[in-house]
Structures are given as structure tokens and as C-alpha cells.
């Protein structure tokens, strides 16, 4: 089982930027695809972005394409989510998760989950 700890959340104004980090321990991080999901109040968990184990392939939700960038550092066992031009609708708790195989958009394709980090974007 992989333990995941997110950090970097906070409150920003619309148009601002944040960089989320997800530190992994307890497993072979470089063998797993990783994903970011988010959940806004009263809504279901939504796919944001994913990255393959080498970092050579990425996948983004249409709502964040061109604004968010996922990356990973396998030497540091960490995956990142750079979020630019944030919008109020990006407000949510953001979770990272370990992929079971690929780097798709279905939450069922992910196993271990972090505890989440809050991102709040004000207009």
C-alpha cells in the first residue's frame, strides 16, 4: 500500500496560481501512474489530470487543459499539479491517487488516495 500526502493548497484570487505536491511513500512510486482528482462541495469526485509512470504521457480534463500541468519527480517520489489562471469553479478539495495500471479518467482506475488539500479561488 502506498501512502500519499498532498500539500500546497490554499486560498487565491481568480487568475492566480498554486502548485500542489503529493509525496508518496511505502511503495515503488516510479512503477505507478499517478492522478489528481477534485471534489467540490455537494459534487462527486472529478478527474483533473494523470501522468504515466515515466512522465511521458499525460491526460487532462477538458476543464483544465491549458491551465494545469501535471509532472512528477521519481527521485523525490512526488507528483505535482501546477495550476495557473485559477477560476472560482476550481474550488475543491484536491486528491492525488495511485494508478492501478493506466492513467485514465475513471476514479475506479486508482487505488491508494491521499487525504486531500483544499483549494479555494475567490472572484
C-alpha angles and dihedrals in degrees: 000000000000122000115216127193121187125203140165101070123136147125122300138162122252111282092031130117139235133181117213122200130198117196117200130203138168099043146054097284096182090060095059135078111227133211143191122218132174137205124201122199111285094007136098127256111284130202115243110169143332138195133201122243092262094042091238095114128049136180127199137188111245090241093064103033111127092016106059128052126194120203139159141210109206092189089060096037088232136129122199138203115201108198119194133175090020119201131203088250089063089069107121146105107280121214132189120211140186116246118237091212120321134029100250131144101251116103088216087069091067130075123183116039134196125232094255137241125238121241118188122185119190125200 
